[in-house]
Amino acid sequence: MRKQRHKSFKELVNENKRELLQDREAMERLEQKWEEKHSKQA
């Protein structure tokens, strides 16, 4: 059995980005969290 190759950080980021672009609901939640976080700092 072959040893699994670990994905690089860049590969993980790209994979997550692809999944998020396909999952609009998750994207909306992230945008809301981001807006809440940044509205508190202003």
C-alpha positions in Angstrom: 0.0 0.0 0.0 1.3 3.4 -1.0 1.9 6.2 1.5 -0.7 9.0 1.0 0.8 12.2 -0.3 -0.2 15.2 1.8 -1.8 18.1 -0.1 0.0 21.4 -0.1 -1.7 24.4 1.5 -2.3 25.9 -1.9 -4.1 22.7 -3.0 -6.3 22.7 0.1 -7.2 26.4 -0.4 -8.1 25.8 -4.1 -10.2 22.7 -3.1 -12.1 24.6 -0.4 -12.7 27.5 -2.8 -14.2 25.2 -5.4 -16.5 23.6 -2.8 -17.6 27.0 -1.5 -18.3 28.3 -5.0 -20.6 25.3 -5.5 -22.3 25.7 -2.0 -24.1 29.1 -2.1 -25.6 28.6 1.4 -22.1 28.1 3.0 -20.9 31.2 1.1 -23.8 33.3 2.5 -22.9 32.2 6.1 -19.2 33.2 5.5 -20.2 36.5 4.1 -22.5 37.2 7.1 -19.7 36.3 9.6 -17.3 38.5 7.7 -19.7 41.5 7.7 -20.5 41.1 11.4 -16.8 40.9 12.3 -15.9 44.0 10.3 -18.9 46.1 11.3 -17.8 45.7 15.0 -14.3 47.0 14.2 -15.6 50.2 12.4 
